Amino acid sequence: MDAVKEADQNEKAFQKQDAVFIAAKRVGKKAKKGTRYYRSIGLGFKTPKTAITDSYVDKKCPFTGNVSIRGRILKGMVVSNKMKRTIVVRRDYLQYIPKYRRFEKRHKRISVHCSPCFVNVSEGDIVTVGQCRPLAKTVKFNVIDHAPSANKSINVKKIFRVF
C-alpha cells in the first residue's frame, strides 16, 4: 500500500497520475518507489522543483497533468486566491481614445488555474499565465511562472500596473 501513500489522498476519489502504472507487474521483482510523471512545457519555462519532487496529483497541471500550453502567454497581478487551485489575475492596459487623443486606463480579470507546485501564491504577486484548453466554465489559463511581490502593504485590488 505504498502507492496510496505516494499521493496526497484527501479527496473522495483515489488520486493517481494517469501516466504512472501503480500495480506491481511481476511478483518476484520490486517496483521502483516514487515513480512520478512530469514534463517540460517548453517555451523557455523551467519545470518547478516542487512539480518533480512533491507528491500532489493535479490533472490540470501543465507540468504533471494532461494540459498543454498553447496560444497566448500573459502577465498579471494576483488579486484573489480564495478558490481551491484557482486564482484571479488582473491585467491592466491603456486604451487609446482618438477623439481626445489620450489614453484611458482599463483592466480585465482572468480566472487562472494555479497548480499546487506553485506554493505561497498570494495577492500582489506577479504571475505568468499560458493559454490552454478550457478547464472550467471561466478558466482557460494556467500559471506557468510565479514571481513574489516585494511590497505586501499595497492594495492590490485597485493599483494600476502595466507589464
PyMOL commands that set and color helices and strands:
alter all, ss='L'
color gray80, all
select helices_A, chain A and resi 2-6+49-53
alter helices_A, ss='H'
color red, helices_A
select strands_A, chain A and resi 73-83+86-97+102-113+126-131+139-147
alter strands_A, ss='S'
color yellow, strands_A
deselect
rebuild
show_as cartoon
